[in-house]
């Protein structure tokens, strides 16, 4: 570790190769119920921690206790993450196709009259009509619509927002 701290890349590579099985055994020994993937995730987490805090190692002290403290802390962190996730998750045997909330399962009948919508769009001021046609009907990006219309991205956003409000008002008035 001292050589790795001093910048010896080969020593660092050797160190990682030698500590990986030690960390893996420590994780498996403390948590034999973990899957192989979970063990490898923890081992990688420990190795990443080792890499990021390697400058804090005091070469006058033993290396293995320092490594095992890092390993212990990563295992504790993983257990905390697991318990937080388990507290929020609900397991189900089969996922429903749709939500049971009434508003998500209703048929959307907001635009019953397509001709009324066409007429409401035609009645919009030119800038708003162009914004709706390019952004909503042709589904162009803001940048594409800005190039074609000659309007700025900000102007298109404002025009689109105002047009949406105006269309809602116009269509409610016709109903």
Secondary structure, 3 states (H helix, E strand, C coil): CHHHHCCCHHHHHHHHHHHHHHHHHHHHHHCCCCCHHHHHHHHHHHHHHHHHHHHHCCCCCCHHHHHHHHHHHHHHHHHHHHHHHHHHCCCCCCCCCCCCCHHHHCCCCCCCCHHHHHHHHHCCCHHHHHHHHHHHHCCCCHHHHHHHHCCCHHHHHHHHHHHHHHHHHHHHHHC
